[in-house]
Amino acid sequence: MSEILWLAVIVAVWFVVRRLTPRPPKKLKSLDQLQEAAEQGDADAQYELGWIYGSDMDKDAKAVLEYNVEKDVVKSFEWYRKAALQGHAEAQLRLSLCYSLGKGVAEDGVLSSEWLQKSVEQGYAGAQLWLGLRYYYGEEGVEKDLDKAIEWITKAANQGDELAIAHLKRLKDGAGASNTPDSLPGRFGRN
């Protein structure tokens, strides 16, 4: 594969992972207020702290600059885990990604799949898309299955998930028939 194609794949992966739960914190509060609410068990505040500590300095991180914190993937993982244990669907997906990519914790495909399933069971579109792409690529213990991939990506698209809609269009236009998974934009996982 040419260097330019590899670079395009890497950029696509980065973009898609950043887009999985693109929403910044709902409402800017002081870091102390968020910390206090999170420590009192507020799952939304816990998720927001996970997002803040896990964000890179990109377009989604404008709000993070307001908090003046350095990226800390371990703290991010810990806050996502606390929110996920309370049933927060977005945090469950992010926790799945942490386990899948080894961000703040050792890679663990089994735990990644377990947390992904919990988020999927709540009907969270980002998790449905992620599961659909796992079926498409046959990753993390999921056997490659184009029909199941389309089923889950369609569920996410039906909720208005723009990234799922783009993937579904590519699949329907024939990208899914290719033997090269890189033909579908925004490949998840490792290259």
C-alpha positions in Angstrom: 0.0 0.0 0.0 1.4 3.4 -0.9 2.5 5.8 1.7 -0.3 8.3 0.7 -3.0 5.6 1.0 -1.6 4.6 4.5 -1.7 8.3 5.5 -5.3 8.6 4.2 -6.3 5.5 6.2 -4.7 6.8 9.4 -6.4 10.2 9.0 -9.7 8.5 8.4 -9.3 6.3 11.5 -8.4 9.4 13.6 -11.4 11.3 12.3 -13.9 8.5 12.9 -12.7 7.7 16.4 -12.9 11.5 17.3 -16.5 11.5 15.8 -17.9 8.6 17.8 -19.2 10.8 20.6 -18.4 14.2 19.3 -20.4 16.2 21.7 -18.5 18.4 24.0 -19.8 18.8 27.6 -23.4 19.9 27.5 -22.9 23.0 29.6 -19.6 24.6 30.6 -19.3 24.5 34.4 -16.2 25.1 36.4 -13.9 22.1 36.7 -14.5 22.2 40.5 -18.3 22.1 39.9 -17.9 19.1 37.6 -15.5 17.4 39.9 -17.9 17.8 42.8 -20.9 16.6 40.9 -19.0 13.6 39.5 -17.8 12.6 43.0 -21.4 12.8 44.2 -22.2 10.2 41.5 -23.6 12.4 38.7 -23.0 10.1 35.6 -23.2 13.1 33.1 -20.5 15.0 35.1 -18.4 11.8 35.2 -18.8 11.4 31.4 -17.9 15.1 30.9 -14.7 14.8 33.0 -13.8 11.7 31.0 -14.3 13.7 27.8 -12.3 16.6 29.1 -9.3 14.6 30.2 -9.4 12.4 27.1 -9.7 15.2 24.5 -6.9 16.2 22.1 -6.3 19.7 21.1 -8.5 19.6 18.0 -11.8 21.2 17.0 -13.7 19.3 19.7 -11.3 20.6 22.4 -12.2 24.3 22.2 -14.3 23.8 25.4 -11.5 21.8 27.0 -9.2 24.9 26.8 -11.7 26.6 29.1 -10.7 24.1 31.8 -7.0 24.4 31.4 -6.3 20.7 32.0 -3.7 18.5 30.4 -4.8 15.4 28.5 -4.7 12.4 30.9 -6.0 9.1 29.4 -5.9 7.3 32.7 -8.2 9.9 34.4 -10.3 9.9 31.3 -10.7 6.1 31.5 -11.5 6.2 35.2 -14.3 8.8 34.8 -15.7 7.0 31.8 -15.7 3.8 33.8 -17.6 5.4 36.7 -20.3 6.8 34.4 -20.5 3.5 32.4 -21.1 1.5 35.6 -24.2 3.7 36.1 -25.5 2.9 32.6 -24.4 6.0 30.7 -24.5 4.8 27.1 -22.0 7.2 25.7 -19.5 6.4 28.5 -20.0 2.7 27.8 -19.0 3.2 24.2 -16.0 5.4 25.2 -15.0 2.7 27.7 -15.2 0.1 25.0 -12.9 2.3 22.9 -10.5 2.7 25.8 -10.2 -1.1 26.1 -10.1 -1.6 22.3 -7.3 0.9 21.7 -5.5 0.6 25.1 -6.2 4.2 26.1 -5.6 4.6 29.9 -5.9 0.8 30.3 -4.4 -2.4 28.8 -6.0 -3.5 25.6 -8.7 -6.1 26.2 -10.9 -7.1 23.4 -13.3 -9.1 25.6 -14.0 -6.1 27.9 -14.2 -3.9 24.9 -16.9 -6.1 23.4 -18.8 -6.4 26.8 -19.0 -2.6 27.2 -19.9 -2.1 23.5 -22.8 -4.5 23.9 -24.1 -2.7 26.9 -24.2 0.6 25.0 -25.8 -1.2 21.9 -28.5 -2.6 24.2 -29.5 0.9 25.1 -29.9 1.8 21.5 -27.0 4.3 21.3 -26.3 5.1 17.6 -22.6 5.4 18.0 -22.3 2.0 19.5 -24.5 0.5 16.8 -22.2 2.0 14.2 -19.1 0.7 15.9 -20.7 -2.8 16.2 -21.7 -2.7 12.5 -18.1 -1.8 11.5 -16.8 -4.6 13.7 -19.0 -7.0 11.7 -17.9 -5.5 8.5 -14.2 -5.9 9.3 -14.5 -9.0 11.4 -12.6 -7.5 14.3 -12.4 -8.1 18.1 -13.9 -11.5 18.1 -16.7 -10.7 15.8 -17.0 -12.9 12.7 -17.1 -10.9 9.4 -20.8 -10.7 8.4 -21.9 -8.1 5.8 -25.6 -8.6 6.5 -25.2 -8.0 10.2 -22.9 -5.0 9.4 -25.6 -3.4 7.3 -28.2 -4.2 9.9 -26.4 -2.4 12.7 -25.1 0.5 10.6 -28.7 1.0 9.3 -30.0 1.1 12.9 -27.5 3.9 13.6 -28.4 5.7 10.4 -32.1 5.5 11.2 -31.3 7.6 14.3 -29.8 10.3 12.1 -26.1 9.4 12.8 -24.4 11.2 10.0 -21.3 9.0 10.0 -23.6 5.9 9.8 -25.5 7.4 6.9 -22.2 8.0 5.1 -21.1 4.4 5.7 -24.4 3.0 4.7 -24.4 5.0 1.4 -20.9 3.6 0.6 -22.0 0.0 1.4 -25.1 0.4 -0.8 -23.0 2.0 -3.6 -20.9 -1.2 -3.7 -18.0 -0.4 -1.3 -19.1 -3.3 0.9 -18.7 -5.8 -2.0 -15.0 -5.1 -2.2 -12.5 -7.4 -0.6 -10.6 -4.4 0.6 -12.0 -3.0 3.9 -10.1 0.2 3.3 -12.7 1.0 0.6 -15.2 1.9 3.3 -14.2 5.3 4.7 -13.3 5.8 8.4 -12.0 2.3 9.2 -12.1 1.5 12.9 -9.5 -0.6 14.7 -5.8 -0.9 14.0 -4.0 -0.8 10.7 
